[in-house]
Amino acid sequence: MTVEFLDPRGAPRVAFEAYTCRAPLEGEAVIGLLANNFPDSVPFLDAIERAIATVLPAARFARYVKKNASVPADERLVADIAATCDALVTAYGH
């Protein structure tokens, strides 16, 4: 008997294109952390904050949580984040 393992991912339809996304963070940059309200999104962002703080010790963090994971962030929340933060990390959990 032969066992064959198949890769369930299939072939990508779009070619991979690397990109860079970087905010010029220096000094006391404010980094927003947006959880989407799925379970474990907040603990995950706790770990992200600790990791970023080791690289940017002067950074300050602002925490945000969407009211509902199944809808986009409302305009008021987005405006607050844009007015307050130099960069934003979003996260979801399950």
N, CA, C and O atoms as CSV, one atom per row, in Angstrom:
chain,resi,resn,atom,element,x,y,z
A,1,MET,N,N,0.836,-1.172,0.000
A,1,MET,CA,C,0.000,0.000,0.000
A,1,MET,C,C,0.889,1.247,0.000
A,1,MET,O,O,1.860,1.325,0.753
A,2,THR,N,N,0.553,2.209,-0.842
A,2,THR,CA,C,1.288,3.463,-0.942
A,2,THR,C,C,0.421,4.604,-0.424
A,2,THR,O,O,-0.764,4.701,-0.742
A,3,VAL,N,N,1.040,5.465,0.382
A,3,VAL,CA,C,0.332,6.642,0.880
A,3,VAL,C,C,0.859,7.849,0.127
A,3,VAL,O,O,2.068,8.071,0.056
A,4,GLU,N,N,-0.047,8.620,-0.430
A,4,GLU,CA,C,0.343,9.820,-1.174
A,4,GLU,C,C,-0.211,11.041,-0.443
A,4,GLU,O,O,-1.397,11.097,-0.120
A,5,PHE,N,N,0.652,12.010,-0.188
A,5,PHE,CA,C,0.238,13.240,0.475
A,5,PHE,C,C,0.067,14.329,-0.570
A,5,PHE,O,O,0.945,14.530,-1.409
A,6,LEU,N,N,-1.044,15.026,-0.524
A,6,LEU,CA,C,-1.332,16.095,-1.479
A,6,LEU,C,C,-1.300,17.440,-0.774
A,6,LEU,O,O,-1.736,17.560,0.372
A,7,ASP,N,N,-0.794,18.435,-1.448
A,7,ASP,CA,C,-0.772,19.795,-0.912
A,7,ASP,C,C,-2.128,20.430,-1.198
A,7,ASP,O,O,-2.461,20.637,-2.365
A,8,PRO,N,N,-2.929,20.748,-0.167
A,8,PRO,CA,C,-4.282,21.262,-0.393
A,8,PRO,C,C,-4.339,22.733,-0.801
A,8,PRO,O,O,-5.413,23.247,-1.117
A,9,ARG,N,N,-3.206,23.404,-0.795
A,9,ARG,CA,C,-3.230,24.845,-1.076
A,9,ARG,C,C,-3.489,25.169,-2.539
A,9,ARG,O,O,-4.019,26.240,-2.831
A,10,GLY,N,N,-3.150,24.322,-3.436
A,10,GLY,CA,C,-3.356,24.602,-4.849
A,10,GLY,C,C,-2.354,25.624,-5.361
A,10,GLY,O,O,-1.534,26.147,-4.608
A,11,ALA,N,N,-2.438,25.893,-6.645
A,11,ALA,CA,C,-1.518,26.853,-7.268
A,11,ALA,C,C,-2.075,28.266,-7.125
A,11,ALA,O,O,-3.276,28.477,-7.291
A,12,PRO,N,N,-1.208,29.237,-6.816
A,12,PRO,CA,C,-1.697,30.622,-6.707
A,12,PRO,C,C,-2.147,31.151,-8.070
A,12,PRO,O,O,-1.548,30.826,-9.095
A,13,ARG,N,N,-3.190,31.956,-8.075
A,13,ARG,CA,C,-3.693,32.541,-9.310
A,13,ARG,C,C,-2.983,33.835,-9.669
A,13,ARG,O,O,-2.976,34.244,-10.830
A,14,VAL,N,N,-2.387,34.478,-8.675
A,14,VAL,CA,C,-1.702,35.752,-8.891
A,14,VAL,C,C,-0.248,35.576,-8.474
A,14,VAL,O,O,0.040,34.969,-7.442
A,15,ALA,N,N,0.653,36.101,-9.269
A,15,ALA,CA,C,2.075,35.998,-8.941
A,15,ALA,C,C,2.384,36.777,-7.665
A,15,ALA,O,O,1.842,37.860,-7.444
A,16,PHE,N,N,3.249,36.224,-6.838
A,16,PHE,CA,C,3.674,36.870,-5.610
A,16,PHE,C,C,4.484,38.117,-5.942
A,16,PHE,O,O,5.383,38.081,-6.782
A,17,GLU,N,N,4.160,39.209,-5.280
A,17,GLU,CA,C,4.905,40.444,-5.477
A,17,GLU,C,C,5.272,41.011,-4.111
A,17,GLU,O,O,4.400,41.432,-3.351
A,18,ALA,N,N,6.553,41.020,-3.807
A,18,ALA,CA,C,7.003,41.536,-2.519
A,18,ALA,C,C,6.808,43.044,-2.462
A,18,ALA,O,O,6.921,43.731,-3.478
A,19,TYR,N,N,6.518,43.553,-1.280
A,19,TYR,CA,C,6.367,44.991,-1.103
A,19,TYR,C,C,6.918,45.381,0.261
A,19,TYR,O,O,7.082,44.541,1.146
A,20,THR,N,N,7.194,46.631,0.408
A,20,THR,CA,C,7.628,47.137,1.704
A,20,THR,C,C,6.593,48.139,2.192
A,20,THR,O,O,6.029,48.907,1.413
A,21,CYS,N,N,6.365,48.114,3.451
A,21,CYS,CA,C,5.419,49.025,4.074
A,21,CYS,C,C,6.071,49.473,5.367
A,21,CYS,O,O,6.179,48.702,6.321
A,22,ARG,N,N,6.499,50.703,5.393
A,22,ARG,CA,C,7.263,51.141,6.545
A,22,ARG,C,C,6.913,52.573,6.895
A,22,ARG,O,O,6.894,53.448,6.029
A,23,ALA,N,N,6.639,52.804,8.155
A,23,ALA,CA,C,6.425,54.155,8.654
A,23,ALA,C,C,7.744,54.611,9.287
A,23,ALA,O,O,8.355,53.856,10.043
A,24,PRO,N,N,8.182,55.825,8.989
A,24,PRO,CA,C,9.440,56.317,9.576
A,24,PRO,C,C,9.240,56.643,11.056
A,24,PRO,O,O,8.902,57.773,11.408
A,25,LEU,N,N,9.448,55.653,11.911
A,25,LEU,CA,C,9.198,55.826,13.338
A,25,LEU,C,C,10.479,56.159,14.081
A,25,LEU,O,O,11.474,55.439,13.996
A,26,GLU,N,N,10.434,57.250,14.802
A,26,GLU,CA,C,11.575,57.668,15.611
A,26,GLU,C,C,11.058,58.233,16.918
A,26,GLU,O,O,9.904,58.653,17.008
A,27,GLY,N,N,11.900,58.244,17.920
A,27,GLY,CA,C,11.556,58.885,19.185
A,27,GLY,C,C,10.278,58.335,19.783
A,27,GLY,O,O,10.090,57.122,19.879
A,28,GLU,N,N,9.403,59.241,20.183
A,28,GLU,CA,C,8.173,58.852,20.861
A,28,GLU,C,C,7.024,58.658,19.881
A,28,GLU,O,O,5.967,59.272,20.031
A,29,ALA,N,N,7.220,57.834,18.911
A,29,ALA,CA,C,6.164,57.536,17.944
A,29,ALA,C,C,4.994,56.883,18.673
A,29,ALA,O,O,5.184,56.141,19.637
A,30,VAL,N,N,3.792,57.167,18.203
A,30,VAL,CA,C,2.596,56.541,18.759
A,30,VAL,C,C,2.162,55.441,17.794
A,30,VAL,O,O,1.858,55.699,16.630
A,31,ILE,N,N,2.141,54.232,18.295
A,31,ILE,CA,C,1.766,53.078,17.480
A,31,ILE,C,C,0.412,52.578,17.962
A,31,ILE,O,O,0.263,52.184,19.118
A,32,GLY,N,N,-0.565,52.595,17.078
A,32,GLY,CA,C,-1.886,52.090,17.408
A,32,GLY,C,C,-1.929,50.588,17.255
A,32,GLY,O,O,-1.302,50.023,16.359
A,33,LEU,N,N,-2.673,49.948,18.132
A,33,LEU,CA,C,-2.870,48.505,18.091
A,33,LEU,C,C,-4.375,48.264,18.054
A,33,LEU,O,O,-5.070,48.506,19.041
A,34,LEU,N,N,-4.875,47.790,16.920
A,34,LEU,CA,C,-6.314,47.618,16.712
A,34,LEU,C,C,-6.685,46.142,16.708
A,34,LEU,O,O,-6.311,45.395,15.804
A,35,ALA,N,N,-7.425,45.735,17.729
A,35,ALA,CA,C,-7.947,44.370,17.799
A,35,ALA,C,C,-9.331,44.363,17.169
A,35,ALA,O,O,-10.073,45.339,17.272
A,36,ASN,N,N,-9.674,43.264,16.522
A,36,ASN,CA,C,-10.960,43.239,15.829
A,36,ASN,C,C,-12.071,42.594,16.636
A,36,ASN,O,O,-13.177,42.420,16.124
A,37,ASN,N,N,-11.807,42.238,17.877
A,37,ASN,CA,C,-12.794,41.688,18.796
A,37,ASN,C,C,-13.016,40.193,18.637
A,37,ASN,O,O,-13.947,39.653,19.234
A,38,PHE,N,N,-12.200,39.514,17.859
A,38,PHE,CA,C,-12.216,38.056,17.873
A,38,PHE,C,C,-11.459,37.600,19.122
A,38,PHE,O,O,-10.603,38.332,19.620
A,39,PRO,N,N,-11.760,36.401,19.638
A,39,PRO,CA,C,-11.005,35.903,20.782
A,39,PRO,C,C,-9.505,35.883,20.486
A,39,PRO,O,O,-9.085,35.537,19.382
A,40,ASP,N,N,-8.733,36.244,21.453
A,40,ASP,CA,C,-7.270,36.227,21.415
A,40,ASP,C,C,-6.634,37.351,20.603
A,40,ASP,O,O,-5.408,37.404,20.506
A,41,SER,N,N,-7.418,38.245,20.019
A,41,SER,CA,C,-6.790,39.341,19.279
A,41,SER,C,C,-6.080,40.299,20.231
A,41,SER,O,O,-5.022,40.827,19.888
A,42,VAL,N,N,-6.632,40.534,21.411
A,42,VAL,CA,C,-5.981,41.431,22.375
A,42,VAL,C,C,-4.702,40.809,22.942
A,42,VAL,O,O,-3.678,41.491,22.969
A,43,PRO,N,N,-4.704,39.546,23.398
A,43,PRO,CA,C,-3.451,38.943,23.855
A,43,PRO,C,C,-2.382,38.897,22.765
A,43,PRO,O,O,-1.194,39.053,23.049
A,44,PHE,N,N,-2.804,38.683,21.515
A,44,PHE,CA,C,-1.840,38.695,20.419
A,44,PHE,C,C,-1.195,40.063,20.302
A,44,PHE,O,O,0.019,40.164,20.124
A,45,LEU,N,N,-2.002,41.131,20.402
A,45,LEU,CA,C,-1.441,42.481,20.331
A,45,LEU,C,C,-0.584,42.811,21.552
A,45,LEU,O,O,0.328,43.633,21.454
A,46,ASP,N,N,-0.855,42.194,22.688
A,46,ASP,CA,C,0.030,42.351,23.848
A,46,ASP,C,C,1.436,41.877,23.486
A,46,ASP,O,O,2.425,42.537,23.804
A,47,ALA,N,N,1.511,40.731,22.820
A,47,ALA,CA,C,2.808,40.183,22.405
A,47,ALA,C,C,3.459,41.070,21.351
A,47,ALA,O,O,4.674,41.266,21.377
A,48,ILE,N,N,2.671,41.609,20.423
A,48,ILE,CA,C,3.210,42.518,19.407
A,48,ILE,C,C,3.776,43.764,20.067
A,48,ILE,O,O,4.857,44.226,19.703
A,49,GLU,N,N,3.052,44.307,21.035
A,49,GLU,CA,C,3.536,45.507,21.732
A,49,GLU,C,C,4.870,45.243,22.426
A,49,GLU,O,O,5.789,46.058,22.341
A,50,ARG,N,N,4.975,44.112,23.109
A,50,ARG,CA,C,6.244,43.787,23.784
A,50,ARG,C,C,7.384,43.680,22.778
A,50,ARG,O,O,8.490,44.151,23.042
A,51,ALA,N,N,7.124,43.065,21.629
A,51,ALA,CA,C,8.168,42.905,20.611
A,51,ALA,C,C,8.583,44.253,20.029
A,51,ALA,O,O,9.775,44.516,19.868
A,52,ILE,N,N,7.620,45.102,19.714
A,52,ILE,CA,C,7.946,46.418,19.148
A,52,ILE,C,C,8.677,47.268,20.178
A,52,ILE,O,O,9.607,47.997,19.835
A,53,ALA,N,N,8.264,47.178,21.434
A,53,ALA,CA,C,8.889,47.983,22.489
A,53,ALA,C,C,10.371,47.655,22.670
A,53,ALA,O,O,11.140,48.512,23.105
A,54,THR,N,N,10.781,46.435,22.343
A,54,THR,CA,C,12.201,46.106,22.467
A,54,THR,C,C,13.021,46.796,21.378
A,54,THR,O,O,14.198,47.096,21.575
A,55,VAL,N,N,12.386,47.047,20.217
A,55,VAL,CA,C,13.072,47.690,19.099
A,55,VAL,C,C,12.929,49.207,19.162
A,55,VAL,O,O,13.849,49.936,18.789
A,56,LEU,N,N,11.782,49.680,19.631
A,56,LEU,CA,C,11.496,51.111,19.738
A,56,LEU,C,C,11.101,51.429,21.187
A,56,LEU,O,O,9.918,51.621,21.470
A,57,PRO,N,N,12.072,51.489,22.104
A,57,PRO,CA,C,11.744,51.649,23.524
A,57,PRO,C,C,11.053,52.972,23.865
A,57,PRO,O,O,10.378,53.053,24.891
A,58,ALA,N,N,11.202,54.002,23.042
A,58,ALA,CA,C,10.560,55.291,23.328
A,58,ALA,C,C,9.142,55.369,22.774
A,58,ALA,O,O,8.437,56.345,23.027
A,59,ALA,N,N,8.715,54.358,22.025
A,59,ALA,CA,C,7.383,54.380,21.424
A,59,ALA,C,C,6.303,54.314,22.499
A,59,ALA,O,O,6.473,53.706,23.556
A,60,ARG,N,N,5.197,54.960,22.187
A,60,ARG,CA,C,4.000,54.867,23.026
A,60,ARG,C,C,2.953,54.102,22.234
A,60,ARG,O,O,2.968,54.107,21.003
A,61,PHE,N,N,2.050,53.451,22.940
A,61,PHE,CA,C,1.061,52.606,22.285
A,61,PHE,C,C,-0.342,53.067,22.642
A,61,PHE,O,O,-0.622,53.417,23.789
A,62,ALA,N,N,-1.214,53.064,21.653
A,62,ALA,CA,C,-2.620,53.391,21.843
A,62,ALA,C,C,-3.426,52.162,21.450
A,62,ALA,O,O,-3.244,51.614,20.362
A,63,ARG,N,N,-4.316,51.732,22.334
A,63,ARG,CA,C,-5.093,50.515,22.101
A,63,ARG,C,C,-6.491,50.846,21.593
A,63,ARG,O,O,-7.137,51.781,22.066
A,64,TYR,N,N,-6.936,50.066,20.629
A,64,TYR,CA,C,-8.272,50.210,20.063
A,64,TYR,C,C,-8.862,48.825,19.866
A,64,TYR,O,O,-8.137,47.865,19.603
A,65,VAL,N,N,-10.184,48.723,19.993
A,65,VAL,CA,C,-10.882,47.472,19.745
A,65,VAL,C,C,-12.142,47.801,18.940
A,65,VAL,O,O,-12.944,48.646,19.338
A,66,LYS,N,N,-12.300,47.124,17.812
A,66,LYS,CA,C,-13.527,47.293,17.033
A,66,LYS,C,C,-14.714,46.750,17.834
A,66,LYS,O,O,-14.566,45.818,18.625
A,67,LYS,N,N,-15.866,47.331,17.623
A,67,LYS,CA,C,-17.060,46.888,18.347
A,67,LYS,C,C,-17.548,45.527,17.869
A,67,LYS,O,O,-18.124,44.759,18.639
A,68,ASN,N,N,-17.315,45.233,16.595
A,68,ASN,CA,C,-17.824,44.000,16.021
A,68,ASN,C,C,-16.818,43.499,14.992
A,68,ASN,O,O,-16.397,44.246,14.109
A,69,ALA,N,N,-16.442,42.255,15.110
A,69,ALA,CA,C,-15.418,41.699,14.219
A,69,ALA,C,C,-15.886,41.563,12.777
A,69,ALA,O,O,-15.062,41.482,11.865
A,70,SER,N,N,-17.192,41.538,12.560
A,70,SER,CA,C,-17.688,41.261,11.215
A,70,SER,C,C,-17.943,42.509,10.371
A,70,SER,O,O,-18.397,42.397,9.232
A,71,VAL,N,N,-17.662,43.684,10.904
A,71,VAL,CA,C,-17.878,44.912,10.134
A,71,VAL,C,C,-16.616,45.774,10.180
A,71,VAL,O,O,-15.816,45.643,11.107
A,72,PRO,N,N,-16.430,46.644,9.201
A,72,PRO,CA,C,-15.270,47.536,9.219
A,72,PRO,C,C,-15.321,48.482,10.421
A,72,PRO,O,O,-16.380,48.706,11.006
A,73,ALA,N,N,-14.180,49.020,10.768
A,73,ALA,CA,C,-14.118,50.020,11.837
A,73,ALA,C,C,-14.948,51.225,11.421
A,73,ALA,O,O,-14.933,51.627,10.257
A,74,ASP,N,N,-15.677,51.801,12.382
A,74,ASP,CA,C,-16.529,52.932,12.034
A,74,ASP,C,C,-15.685,54.194,11.797
A,74,ASP,O,O,-14.523,54.267,12.198
A,75,GLU,N,N,-16.289,55.165,11.147
A,75,GLU,CA,C,-15.573,56.388,10.748
A,75,GLU,C,C,-14.977,57.120,11.937
A,75,GLU,O,O,-13.877,57.664,11.842
A,76,ARG,N,N,-15.683,57.138,13.044
A,76,ARG,CA,C,-15.187,57.830,14.235
A,76,ARG,C,C,-13.910,57.182,14.769
A,76,ARG,O,O,-12.961,57.879,15.129
A,77,LEU,N,N,-13.887,55.853,14.820
A,77,LEU,CA,C,-12.704,55.130,15.277
A,77,LEU,C,C,-11.531,55.368,14.329
A,77,LEU,O,O,-10.414,55.629,14.774
A,78,VAL,N,N,-11.782,55.278,13.032
A,78,VAL,CA,C,-10.723,55.503,12.040
A,78,VAL,C,C,-10.170,56.914,12.165
A,78,VAL,O,O,-8.956,57.108,12.095
A,79,ALA,N,N,-11.044,57.906,12.348
A,79,ALA,CA,C,-10.596,59.293,12.491
A,79,ALA,C,C,-9.749,59.469,13.746
A,79,ALA,O,O,-8.749,60.187,13.722
A,80,ASP,N,N,-10.138,58.822,14.841
A,80,ASP,CA,C,-9.364,58.904,16.081
A,80,ASP,C,C,-7.985,58.285,15.910
A,80,ASP,O,O,-6.986,58.847,16.358
A,81,ILE,N,N,-7.933,57.139,15.267
A,81,ILE,CA,C,-6.649,56.470,15.025
A,81,ILE,C,C,-5.763,57.343,14.146
A,81,ILE,O,O,-4.585,57.531,14.447
A,82,ALA,N,N,-6.321,57.879,13.060
A,82,ALA,CA,C,-5.546,58.709,12.133
A,82,ALA,C,C,-5.016,59.966,12.810
A,82,ALA,O,O,-3.907,60.409,12.509
A,83,ALA,N,N,-5.788,60.542,13.712
A,83,ALA,CA,C,-5.376,61.765,14.394
A,83,ALA,C,C,-4.353,61.515,15.496
A,83,ALA,O,O,-3.606,62.419,15.872
A,84,THR,N,N,-4.321,60.304,16.006
A,84,THR,CA,C,-3.498,59.995,17.172
A,84,THR,C,C,-2.212,59.249,16.856
A,84,THR,O,O,-1.196,59.459,17.519
A,85,CYS,N,N,-2.243,58.380,15.853
A,85,CYS,CA,C,-1.158,57.418,15.659
A,85,CYS,C,C,-0.261,57.736,14.465
A,85,CYS,O,O,-0.695,58.302,13.463
A,86,ASP,N,N,1.000,57.352,14.611
A,86,ASP,CA,C,1.969,57.443,13.529
A,86,ASP,C,C,1.974,56.175,12.685
A,86,ASP,O,O,2.360,56.199,11.517
A,87,ALA,N,N,1.543,55.071,13.283
A,87,ALA,CA,C,1.477,53.783,12.596
A,87,ALA,C,C,0.403,52.956,13.284
A,87,ALA,O,O,0.016,53.239,14.418
A,88,LEU,N,N,-0.076,51.927,12.585
A,88,LEU,CA,C,-1.127,51.081,13.142
A,88,LEU,C,C,-0.846,49.624,12.822
A,88,LEU,O,O,-0.474,49.278,11.701
A,89,VAL,N,N,-1.032,48.769,13.834
A,89,VAL,CA,C,-0.958,47.320,13.655
A,89,VAL,C,C,-2.362,46.797,13.919
A,89,VAL,O,O,-2.948,47.064,14.968
A,90,THR,N,N,-2.894,46.052,12.961
A,90,THR,CA,C,-4.210,45.451,13.164
A,90,THR,C,C,-4.041,43.957,13.368
A,90,THR,O,O,-3.092,43.352,12.869
A,91,ALA,N,N,-4.972,43.369,14.104
A,91,ALA,CA,C,-4.849,41.942,14.390
A,91,ALA,C,C,-6.213,41.321,14.536
A,91,ALA,O,O,-7.186,41.985,14.891
A,92,TYR,N,N,-6.266,40.048,14.260
A,92,TYR,CA,C,-7.480,39.277,14.504
A,92,TYR,C,C,-7.073,37.977,15.183
A,92,TYR,O,O,-5.912,37.572,15.116
A,93,GLY,N,N,-7.996,37.346,15.813
A,93,GLY,CA,C,-7.696,36.099,16.499
A,93,GLY,C,C,-8.849,35.126,16.342
A,93,GLY,O,O,-9.922,35.487,15.861
A,94,HIS,N,N,-8.619,33.908,16.748
A,94,HIS,CA,C,-9.681,32.890,16.750
A,94,HIS,C,C,-9.408,31.906,17.842
A,94,HIS,O,O,-10.174,30.961,18.027
